[in-house]
Amino acid sequence: MRKIREVLRLRFAQGLSQRAIGHSLGLSAAVVNTYLGRTRLAGLSWPLPEGLDDAQLEALLCPPPHQVATERRPLPD
């Protein structure tokens, strides 16, 4: 989550491009784009709300996958 916070800081506080952010943090531009998209979908903005720790940020940006009941899962061929 440290890199997500850094991506948000570099994008909104410094105004860097996605490519520049990726280069400075060792991430691809696609990963930076994914982080920014998840932030938009979660309705977050910079600066992040006070008291939002890394676990809460991860829960907002990376929710668990949708669970499908085993009886509703299609059977393999």
C-alpha positions in Angstrom: 0.0 0.0 0.0 3.0 2.3 0.4 3.4 2.5 -3.4 -0.3 3.3 -3.8 0.0 6.2 -1.5 3.1 7.4 -3.3 1.3 7.0 -6.7 -1.5 9.2 -5.4 0.9 11.8 -4.0 3.0 12.0 -7.1 -0.1 12.3 -9.3 -2.2 14.8 -7.4 0.3 16.7 -5.3 3.1 16.8 -7.9 1.1 16.5 -11.1 3.4 13.9 -12.7 2.3 11.8 -15.6 1.5 8.1 -15.3 4.7 7.2 -17.2 6.9 9.4 -14.9 5.3 8.0 -11.8 5.9 4.5 -13.0 9.5 5.2 -13.8 10.2 6.8 -10.5 8.6 4.0 -8.5 9.6 1.1 -10.6 6.1 0.3 -11.8 4.6 0.0 -15.2 2.3 2.7 -16.5 -0.5 0.1 -16.6 -0.1 -0.5 -12.9 -0.2 3.2 -12.2 -3.3 3.5 -14.3 -4.9 0.6 -12.4 -4.2 2.2 -9.1 -5.6 5.5 -10.2 -8.7 3.8 -11.7 -9.3 1.9 -8.5 -9.0 5.2 -6.5 -11.6 6.8 -8.7 -14.0 3.9 -8.3 -13.6 4.0 -4.6 -14.4 7.7 -4.5 -11.1 8.7 -2.9 -9.3 11.9 -3.5 -6.0 13.4 -2.5 -5.2 14.1 0.3 -6.5 10.8 1.7 -8.8 11.1 4.7 -7.2 11.4 8.1 -7.0 8.1 9.9 -7.1 5.9 6.8 -4.5 3.3 7.4 -3.0 0.9 4.9 -5.4 -2.0 5.7 -8.4 0.2 5.2 -6.9 1.6 2.0 -6.3 -1.9 0.7 -9.9 -2.9 1.6 -11.3 0.0 -0.4 -9.1 -0.4 -3.5 -8.8 -4.2 -3.6 -12.0 -5.7 -2.4 -12.2 -9.5 -2.2 -13.4 -11.3 -5.3 -17.1 -12.0 -5.5 -17.8 -15.4 -3.9 -20.0 -17.8 -6.0 -21.8 -20.5 -4.1 -20.5 -23.9 -5.0 -23.9 -25.2 -6.0 -24.3 -22.3 -8.5 -20.9 -22.8 -10.1 -20.9 -24.4 -13.5 -19.5 -27.9 -13.7 -16.4 -28.4 -15.9 -16.8 -30.4 -19.0 
